Amino acid sequence: MSNMTRNTHRAVMTILAINAVSEHISCFIYPPKLPPQSCSKTLLFASTDTETLKEGRLVEFSSGAGANKQMTLGAIIGKDGKRNLKILTSSGRTSSIPPRSIKHIVPNARSISEESQIERHESAAAAALEDDMATGGQSIAEVWEMLLEDDDEAVNLATLSELIRGDSTSVSCYATRAVLTEGVESFCFKEITKGGKFDNTGPMYEPRQADVVETMRSRAIDQAREAAKWDELKQRINDATSGSGENSAFDVERETEEIQAALRSLERFGCMANLPPDEAKREEIGSDAETIATAKQFLQNIGR
């Protein structure tokens, strides 16, 4: 068998192993989760009165758990039972939400009761994130530098919205919060706990010190490069399995030593696919523990 044929055969077997392993032994990668523990009220609502959660307020609430946890925007349209709130989302669906699941109240948002009003806020946030990406987070960075010079004074969300977007309407406040938490320069400000009664100005933010921001910025760049590396690998694997792309052949020997080592560990991991669970577990915690850990991490990195 020629070297080229041998390499092609090995590449095909590797790709097939990736698919087979990810389908049949996910139970070894994701161990059973412990049941969630009960929790008390969040700090956000520990000292607020009923006026905070009245009808017409626009709030963000959490739902799901673990990897499925997500934040959703919705309007309070009434109560549901003795404790929960009935919240309407932009999709038209309503949910029964306990107060402890509400994580943010949008400043200056009152009398919100229609899906179109909620969607307007979501669209503004999406557009703000797109603009932020296009400008490299310039508006956030400029305001951060200005406030850093003013003795690191903490400011509320409504004030930041004025500085960044020119007004503090509920739409602008929600868009500002989006870039503060998810934007390119999201590490410039730290949201700090705000005690006392909610006063419709939103949470407080303080500018981080320059050295802290620089460290976080460098880390973000490294993480982006790492993510891009795995995304490119996933694309090469997908092209090879589908036969599409300009260069659909997957040549293992052209990959970096890190990738080749991960693929070798995957071959060993694949051998466990047909083992009984008890025997596979012994292999996992035995002499092959490091190899198995490498294979698991590789599968997670490529989204399998």
C-alpha positions in Angstrom: 0.0 0.0 0.0 1.5 3.4 -1.0 2.1 6.2 1.5 -0.7 8.3 -0.1 -3.2 5.4 0.0 -2.2 4.6 3.6 -2.7 8.3 4.6 -6.0 8.5 2.9 -7.2 5.3 4.5 -6.0 6.5 7.9 -7.8 9.8 7.4 -11.1 8.1 6.5 -10.8 5.8 9.5 -10.1 8.7 11.8 -13.2 10.6 10.6 -15.4 7.6 11.0 -14.0 7.0 14.5 -14.9 10.6 15.4 -18.5 10.1 14.3 -18.8 6.6 15.9 -17.2 7.6 19.2 -19.2 10.8 19.6 -22.5 8.8 19.0 -21.8 5.8 21.2 -19.9 6.9 24.2 -21.2 10.3 25.1 -22.1 8.8 28.5 -18.4 8.8 29.4 -18.0 12.5 28.5 -21.0 13.9 30.2 -21.5 12.3 33.7 -24.9 12.4 35.3 -25.7 15.8 36.9 -26.6 16.1 40.5 -30.1 17.4 41.2 -30.2 21.2 41.6 -30.1 22.5 45.1 -32.8 24.8 46.3 -31.9 28.4 46.6 -33.2 31.5 48.4 -34.1 34.9 46.8 -31.4 36.5 44.7 -29.8 39.6 46.0 -31.5 41.6 43.3 -34.9 41.2 44.9 -33.9 40.7 48.5 -34.8 44.2 49.5 -37.2 45.4 46.7 -40.9 46.1 47.1 -43.8 44.9 45.0 -43.6 48.0 42.9 -40.5 46.6 41.3 -42.3 43.7 39.7 -45.5 45.3 38.7 -47.2 44.8 35.3 -45.6 46.4 32.3 -42.0 46.0 33.5 -39.6 44.6 31.1 -37.3 42.0 32.6 -34.7 39.3 31.7 -35.2 35.9 33.3 -33.2 32.7 33.4 -34.6 29.3 32.4 -33.1 25.9 32.0 -29.9 24.6 33.7 -26.3 23.8 32.9 -25.5 24.0 29.2 -29.2 24.6 28.4 -29.5 27.7 30.7 -30.5 30.8 28.8 -31.6 34.4 29.4 -34.9 35.6 27.9 -36.5 39.1 27.7 -40.1 39.4 28.6 -42.8 41.7 30.0 -44.6 41.1 33.2 -48.3 40.9 32.3 -49.7 39.7 35.7 -49.3 37.2 38.5 -49.5 33.4 38.2 -50.6 31.9 41.5 -49.4 33.3 44.8 -45.8 33.7 44.0 -44.9 33.5 40.3 -45.2 36.1 37.6 -46.8 35.7 34.2 -44.3 36.9 31.6 -44.9 37.4 27.9 -42.0 37.0 25.4 -41.6 38.3 21.8 -42.6 35.0 20.5 -46.1 35.4 22.0 -45.6 32.7 24.5 -46.2 33.2 28.3 -44.2 31.6 31.1 -44.8 31.3 34.8 -41.6 32.6 36.4 -40.5 32.8 40.1 -39.1 36.1 41.1 -35.7 34.5 41.9 -35.3 33.8 38.2 -35.5 37.4 37.2 -31.9 38.7 36.7 -32.4 42.2 35.3 -35.1 44.9 35.1 -34.7 47.1 32.1 -34.6 50.8 33.1 -37.4 53.1 31.9 -39.4 50.3 30.5 -43.1 50.7 31.6 -46.4 49.7 30.1 -44.8 47.0 28.0 -47.6 44.5 27.0 -47.1 43.6 23.3 -44.8 41.3 21.5 -43.7 44.0 19.1 -42.5 46.2 22.0 -40.4 43.4 23.3 -39.0 42.5 19.9 -38.0 46.2 19.4 -35.7 45.9 22.4 -34.2 42.6 21.2 -33.6 44.0 17.7 -31.9 47.1 19.1 -29.6 44.9 21.2 -28.7 42.7 18.2 -28.0 45.7 16.0 -25.8 47.2 18.8 -23.8 44.1 19.0 -23.3 44.1 15.3 -22.1 47.7 15.3 -19.9 47.0 18.3 -18.2 44.1 16.4 -17.7 46.2 13.4 -16.0 49.0 15.3 -14.0 46.7 17.6 -15.9 47.9 20.7 -14.7 51.5 20.2 -17.6 53.2 22.0 -17.2 51.1 25.1 -13.5 51.6 25.2 -13.7 55.4 24.9 -16.2 55.7 27.7 -14.2 53.3 29.9 -11.0 55.4 29.4 -13.0 58.6 30.2 -14.4 57.2 33.4 -11.1 55.6 34.4 -9.6 59.1 34.5 -12.5 60.3 36.7 -11.3 58.4 39.8 -12.9 55.1 38.8 -16.3 56.3 39.7 -19.1 53.7 39.4 -22.1 54.7 37.2 -25.5 53.2 36.6 -26.7 51.7 33.4 -28.9 54.6 32.4 -25.9 57.0 32.6 -23.8 54.7 30.6 -26.5 54.5 28.0 -26.5 58.3 27.8 -22.7 58.3 27.3 -22.6 55.5 24.8 -25.9 55.9 22.8 -27.0 59.5 23.6 -30.2 58.7 25.5 -31.5 56.5 28.3 -34.7 55.1 26.8 -35.5 51.5 27.7 -34.5 50.5 24.2 -31.1 52.2 24.5 -30.5 50.9 28.0 -31.2 47.3 26.9 -28.8 47.7 23.9 -26.2 49.2 26.1 -26.4 46.3 28.5 -25.9 43.9 25.6 -22.6 45.5 24.5 -21.5 45.8 28.2 -22.0 42.0 28.7 -21.4 40.5 25.3 -19.5 43.1 23.3 -15.9 43.1 22.1 -14.8 45.2 25.1 -17.1 43.6 27.6 -14.3 43.3 30.1 -13.9 47.1 30.5 -16.7 47.3 33.0 -17.6 45.2 36.0 -21.3 45.0 37.1 -21.5 45.4 40.8 -24.2 44.4 43.2 -26.7 47.2 43.8 -28.4 47.2 47.2 -31.6 49.0 48.2 -34.7 49.7 46.4 -34.7 49.6 42.6 -34.7 53.2 41.3 -35.1 52.6 37.6 -31.5 53.5 36.7 -30.3 49.9 36.3 -27.4 48.1 37.9 -24.1 49.9 38.7 -20.9 49.4 36.7 -17.4 50.3 37.6 -14.5 50.6 35.2 -11.8 48.0 35.7 -8.2 49.0 36.1 -6.1 49.3 32.9 -3.8 46.3 33.8 -6.8 44.1 34.5 -8.4 45.0 31.2 -5.2 44.4 29.3 -4.9 41.0 30.8 -8.5 40.1 30.0 -8.1 41.5 26.5 -5.1 39.3 25.8 -6.9 36.3 27.2 -9.9 37.0 25.0 -7.6 37.2 21.9 -6.0 33.9 22.8 -9.3 32.3 23.3 -10.6 33.6 20.0 -7.5 32.2 18.2 -8.0 28.8 19.9 -11.7 28.7 19.0 -10.8 29.6 15.4 -8.3 26.8 15.3 -10.9 24.2 16.2 -13.5 25.8 13.9 -11.1 25.4 11.0 -10.5 21.7 12.0 -14.2 21.1 12.2 -14.7 22.6 8.7 -11.9 20.3 7.3 -13.6 17.3 8.9 -17.0 18.3 7.6 -15.6 18.8 4.1 -13.9 15.4 4.1 -17.0 13.6 5.3 -19.3 15.3 2.8 -16.9 15.4 0.0 -17.4 19.1 -0.5 -15.0 22.0 -0.4 -12.0 22.8 -2.5 -9.8 20.4 -0.6 -12.0 17.6 0.7 -9.2 15.2 1.4 -8.3 15.0 5.1 -4.6 14.3 5.5 -3.8 13.5 9.1 0.0 14.0 8.6 -0.6 17.6 7.6 -2.2 18.4 10.9 -0.2 19.8 13.9 1.4 17.4 16.4 -1.3 18.5 18.9 -4.1 17.4 16.6 -2.3 14.1 15.6 -1.8 13.3 19.3 -5.4 13.9 19.9 -6.4 11.7 17.0 -4.2 8.9 18.4 -5.9 9.2 21.7 -9.3 9.1 19.9 -8.3 5.8 18.3 -7.7 4.3 21.8 -10.9 5.9 23.1 -12.8 4.3 20.2 -11.7 0.9 21.2 -13.8 1.4 24.4 -17.1 1.9 22.4 -18.0 -1.9 22.5 -16.8 -2.6 26.1 -19.3 -3.1 28.9 -19.8 0.0 31.0 -18.0 -1.4 34.0 -15.0 -2.4 32.0 -14.9 0.8 30.2 -14.9 2.7 33.4 -12.0 0.7 34.7 -10.0 1.5 31.6 -10.9 5.2 32.0 -9.5 5.5 35.5 -6.6 3.2 34.9 -3.4 3.6 32.9 -5.2 5.1 30.0 -6.7 8.0 32.0 -4.6 10.7 30.4 -5.3 9.4 26.9 -9.0 9.2 27.5 -9.1 12.7 29.0 -7.3 14.0 25.8 -9.8 12.2 23.6 -12.8 13.6 25.5 -11.4 17.1 25.3 -10.8 16.7 21.6 -14.4 15.6 21.0 -15.7 18.6 23.0 -13.4 21.0 21.1 -14.9 19.9 17.8 -18.5 19.9 19.1 -19.1 16.2 19.1 
